[in-house]
Amino acid sequence: MALKRKVGDFVKLTWAGEAGYNIYVTEGGVLNEQHRKAYRAIRPADADSKELKPKDAAEAQELTRWMCANFFDIRTFGAVMTTKVNTGQVRGPVQFTFARSIDPIFSQEVTITRQAVTQEGAEKDREMGRKHVIPYALYRMDGYISAYLAGKTGFSEDDLSVLWEALMNLFEHDRSASRGQMAVRKLVAFEHSTALGQAPAHVLLERVSVRKKTDAPARSFSDYELVIDREGLPEGVELVERG
């Protein structure tokens, strides 16, 4: 999913070189070579073999733990690493839904040209292109964090702080002409005092809604009102707001 990739891109940009905050899925990255790093740490004698798999269940767990400990996105979102260089499979504690617009949206198509040409004698070859833009849209995305799965992957409170920072700054260093003004407007979290939780997620998420304040097409965030029901939260649940 694009939002998970953007979280990874932000962490790679801001936490580069920090132990435990490598990113597993990168543009142009070779996954088998990422897996091979675990074998170099645990079974270096065989690490350059074309195909690798754990010798037994104990080594399989050790390889998977190494991947979780060294790659932020694996211990956060999970990964399927059962390729020819096999380091197992991880179910991540953090999951996002697809972001959906509050109101129906209609994209506009604009054409672009380039001034440079590919080769001499091709001055007329300026290659028309197209971009699709949306005048304005407000999207909502829900997310979930499993404390039990976090314990299995090693996802920590420090990792959670990094995740919040990444979510609030998803687009600050990822601008383009077609989405140059995208921004995260609000992050609302429900924190539970126990791993199981004090209320079902859907009941808490229903406390957050959006109302449109105009009959005209929305063209700014001020055309909406964010409504958060803060009253009567279940005992042991704390509402945390960012942004």
Secondary structure, DSSP 8 states (H G I E B T S, - for coil): -HHHHHHHHHHHHHSTT-TT-B-SS-TT--HHHHHHHHHHHH-GGGTTSSSB--SSHHHHHHHHHHHHHHBHHHHHHEEEEESSBEEEEEE-SEEE---EESS----EEEEE--SS-SSTT-TT----EEEEE-S---EE--EEE-HHHHHHHT--HHHHHHHHHHHHTTTTT---SSSTT-----EEEEEESSSS-SS-HHHHHTTEEEEE--SS---SGGGEEEEE--TT--TTEEEEEE-
